[in-house]
Amino acid sequence: MSYRVATTQRELDDALRVRWAVFGGELQLMAGRPPPTQREVNGFDTLATTVHVVVYDADEPVATVRLLLPNADVARASGGVLGVELEQRLDLSGLAGPGQVVAEAARFCVRRQWRHSEAVIRLQAAFYAESRRRGVTHWLAAANLETDSEEDARLIQAAVAYRGWLSPYWRPRTVEASSGPSFPSTPFYAPEERAWAVAGQWERVRLPRAPALVARRMGARFIAEPLYDPGFRRFTLPLIAAVDDIPTGTLNRFAALNASRPR
């Protein structure tokens, strides 16, 4: 496997096709009629400050992630400070400061056939290397909570807090109210799991894969209330991770991956 930073139309198209295959096809997250192009795309994808990383198995694109670097034009037009997509939902003014380059990580996805393969760690390693190269100090992201139930999303947030994964430094204000459907169709917890939460037995309450993965592997800490994404019909939990605080075990895995590459 190898990775590329998209610099051609073909490579950008590879990233957008992987995103549609995962979000629109395999996970069935996209609302509305499927686009005839079978690409998942929005206005941030073609900015000069956007970086798309694509992992290939031979010539097959199998995973991708998008990095939104600060964009002054977008910030000026939206009244924000960073000019990233998450700023439409959160007041990020407290994250801008001397010596800090805060970028947004989004659209992290891996095709189903490769989800338990080297592709996952290779995508993370490539994303880390490209962030370092561009001077990024912190990542913002929103972890998928795998549910459209506000009750379950708030229980997940409480379970995250129990594990000590809330940020002690940042708590940005939510710009607008965020509520899911009145009749959720995708609960995360079974009734007995909710009962454990009510009884304070948080050690028994499981977490979705995304928040657990980024907290353990990338040192992420969560910074805000759950946000409902109507486009993907799921709640997310905003987070921040310091590039300098990536756990040693993860950095060792990155180093081992690079050392195993053919020369």
Secondary structure, 3 states (H helix, E strand, C coil): CEEEECCCHHHHHHHHHHHHHHHHHHCCCCCCCCCCCCCCCCCCCCCCCEEEEEEEECCEEEEEEEEECCCHHHHHHHCCCCCCHHHHCECCHHHCCCCCCEEEEEEEEECHHHCCCHHHHHHHHHHHHHHHHCCCCEEEEEEECCCCCHHHHHHHHHHHHHCCCECCCCCCCECCCCCCCCCCCCCCCCHHHHHHHHCCCHHHCCCCHHHHHHHHHHCCEECCCCEEECCCCEEEEEEEEEHHHCCHHHHHHHHHHHHCCCC
